[in-house]
Amino acid sequence: MMKDTLANPKLNEQMLNKYSFYMLLSDNSSNSYGVYIGKARSFSTRVLDHLREKPNWHTALVFNSSVPGFLTDTEINYLEHLGIKLAKELYPELTENLNVPAKPAISLEKEDEMDDFFEDIRLLTSFYGCTIFDEPIDEGGVQPHDDIPVTVSIPLEPDREPSVRIAPLEKENMKQFYVFHIDKPKGIDAHLYYNHEENRYIIAKGSIIKGSDGEIRPNLLRMRQEVISNPEMSEQDGDYYKLKADIELLKSSRSDSASFCTGVSTNGNIGWVDSRERTFKEVFPKQK
């Protein structure tokens, strides 16, 4: 359908003729797929090269912004760096890019914005059915090339490593923790205890989290399901769940911890605020 898309002036202008991060999905054999990750000032121009030089790809996932000037050369170079680096770390056999491009010089403010933008890319890519940015299910690392279809279902397995644990705050050195809270959307009332030195995230006992799941990554679904399904960790209260213990989120982040509470993809940089209404980003800006 690409030729039809390029022939549509309105769609070409609104969706393709702008700075973009993109992924090309291709069939490498009967049971596997490959992913090529790239960036372009104009995807509608760049894709013509790929139509000639890469005949195997069948689907293009293209990400750009409706905000003029939000993405420039620097931003798409940074997104390309993040995408290829993560894909080659998780699934090197599926990633068709040979090398990881160098990280461009980018301001801390823009880096935060692009990190959040890339989290949206990860969510939408996984939602579409391409799991190149999702953690492998088992601890053995990359699965065999022929065993990964375009769409991978991720069941809850009883013998896999837990993503949460009960961590009583009364046993912790509270001087090492900074307290944030989140109370939006309506009905949610959660408190986060964050240890900056050890990068630990503990959601406090008594916190109220959303019961239903929106569009979030599989690792967050696992995390929420572990807590919601465990009567020692939570109890249902209408459309919400109340935590019965202090719950530490393992291998988490500021945005993952916020999304855990809201049930939808949430920017933890601004979702979490302290007692003075300062955002997480203001208290703990990301360092280079």
URRAWO-V119120 format. One record per residue. RES is the residue in one letter. SS is DSSP state (h for helix, s for strand, l for the rest). OMEGA is omega in degrees with one decimal (none if undefined). Layout:
BEGIN
RES | SS | OMEGA
RES | SS | OMEGA
END
This chain:
BEGIN
M | l | -174.5
M | h | -179.5
K | h | 177.2
D | h | 179.0
T | h | -179.1
L | h | -179.0
A | l | 179.5
N | l | -174.2
P | h | -177.3
K | h | 179.6
L | h | 178.6
N | h | -178.3
E | h | -173.7
Q | h | -170.1
M | h | -169.9
L | h | -173.3
N | l | -179.4
K | l | 178.8
Y | l | -173.9
S | s | 165.7
F | s | -175.7
Y | s | 177.5
M | s | 176.2
L | s | 178.5
L | s | -177.2
S | s | 175.7
D | s | 177.4
N | s | 176.0
S | s | -176.1
S | l | -173.2
N | l | -177.1
S | s | -179.2
Y | s | 175.6
G | s | -179.1
V | s | 172.5
Y | s | -176.6
I | s | -179.4
G | s | 176.8
K | s | -177.4
A | s | 171.7
R | l | 176.2
S | l | -178.7
F | h | -179.3
S | h | 175.4
T | h | -177.4
R | h | -175.1
V | h | 177.8
L | h | 176.5
D | h | -178.4
H | h | 177.1
L | h | 179.8
R | h | -168.2
E | h | -177.7
K | l | -172.3
P | l | -172.8
N | l | -173.5
W | s | -175.9
H | s | -176.7
T | s | 174.6
A | s | 172.2
L | s | -173.5
V | s | -177.5
F | s | 173.5
N | l | -174.3
S | l | 174.7
S | l | -179.1
V | l | -179.2
P | l | 176.6
G | l | -179.0
F | l | 176.7
L | l | 176.0
T | l | 178.1
D | h | -176.7
T | h | -176.5
E | h | -178.1
I | h | 173.9
N | h | 178.5
Y | h | 178.5
L | h | 177.8
E | h | 177.0
H | h | -179.9
L | h | -175.4
G | h | -178.3
I | h | -180.0
K | h | -178.1
L | h | -178.7
A | h | -179.1
K | h | 175.5
E | h | -175.0
L | h | -175.3
Y | l | -177.6
P | l | -177.9
E | l | -179.5
L | l | -175.2
T | s | -175.0
E | l | 176.0
N | l | -177.0
L | l | -174.0
N | l | 174.4
V | l | 179.0
P | l | -179.2
A | l | 176.8
K | l | -179.1
P | l | 173.7
A | l | -174.9
I | l | -178.9
S | l | 179.6
L | h | 179.5
E | h | 179.5
K | h | 178.5
E | h | 177.1
D | h | -179.7
E | h | -178.8
M | h | 174.8
D | h | 178.2
D | h | 178.4
F | h | -179.5
F | h | 175.5
E | h | 175.4
D | h | 176.8
I | h | 179.1
R | h | -179.8
L | h | -176.2
L | h | 177.8
T | h | 178.8
S | h | -179.6
F | h | 177.7
Y | h | 179.8
G | l | 176.6
C | l | -171.5
T | l | -175.8
I | l | -179.8
F | l | 179.3
D | l | 177.9
E | l | 174.5
P | l | -176.0
I | l | -175.5
D | l | -177.0
E | l | -178.0
G | l | 178.7
G | l | -175.5
V | l | 177.7
Q | l | 178.8
P | l | -173.5
H | h | -175.1
D | h | -174.8
D | h | -176.1
I | l | 177.4
P | l | 179.9
V | l | 178.1
T | l | -178.5
V | l | 173.8
S | l | -176.5
I | l | -178.3
P | l | 171.6
L | l | -177.7
E | l | -175.1
P | l | -175.8
D | l | 179.9
R | l | -179.2
E | l | -179.2
P | l | 178.3
S | l | 177.5
V | s | 173.9
R | s | 174.4
I | s | -177.9
A | l | -176.9
P | l | -178.0
L | h | 179.8
E | h | 178.2
K | h | -178.1
E | l | 171.6
N | l | -171.1
M | h | 177.2
K | h | -178.5
Q | h | -175.0
F | s | 174.8
Y | s | -172.2
V | s | 173.3
F | s | 173.6
H | s | 176.3
I | s | -177.8
D | l | 175.9
K | l | 0.2
P | l | -177.2
K | l | 179.3
G | l | 179.6
I | l | 179.1
D | s | -173.6
A | s | 178.7
H | s | -179.3
L | s | 172.0
Y | s | -172.1
Y | s | 175.5
N | s | -174.7
H | l | -176.8
E | l | -176.6
E | l | -179.3
N | l | -179.8
R | s | -178.1
Y | s | 179.4
I | s | 175.3
I | s | -169.0
A | l | 172.9
K | l | -178.1
G | l | 178.3
S | l | 177.9
I | s | -179.6
I | s | -179.1
K | s | -177.9
G | l | -176.9
S | l | -178.5
D | l | 172.7
G | l | -179.0
E | l | 177.7
I | l | -175.8
R | l | -177.7
P | h | -178.9
N | h | 177.7
L | h | 175.2
L | h | 177.9
R | h | -178.0
M | h | -179.2
R | h | -178.1
Q | h | 176.7
E | h | -178.0
V | h | -176.2
I | h | -177.4
S | l | -177.4
N | l | -178.1
P | l | 176.3
E | l | -177.0
M | l | -174.4
S | s | 174.0
E | s | -176.3
Q | s | 176.2
D | s | -176.9
G | l | 179.7
D | l | -175.9
Y | s | 175.0
Y | s | 177.5
K | s | -179.1
L | s | -179.5
K | l | 179.8
A | l | 172.7
D | l | -173.1
I | s | 175.6
E | s | 178.1
L | s | -175.5
L | l | -179.3
K | l | -174.7
S | l | 178.8
S | l | -179.5
R | h | 179.5
S | h | 177.6
D | h | -178.7
S | h | 176.9
A | h | 179.2
S | h | 176.1
F | h | -176.7
C | h | -174.9
T | h | -178.4
G | l | 177.1
V | l | 179.0
S | l | -174.0
T | l | 178.1
N | l | -177.9
G | h | 178.7
N | h | -178.7
I | h | 179.8
G | h | 177.6
W | l | 175.1
V | s | 179.4
D | l | -176.0
S | l | 177.7
R | l | 179.5
E | l | 172.7
R | l | -178.6
T | s | 176.2
F | h | -178.3
K | h | 179.6
E | h | -178.3
V | h | -178.1
F | l | 176.8
P | l | 179.6
K | l | -179.4
Q | l | 176.0
K | l | none
END
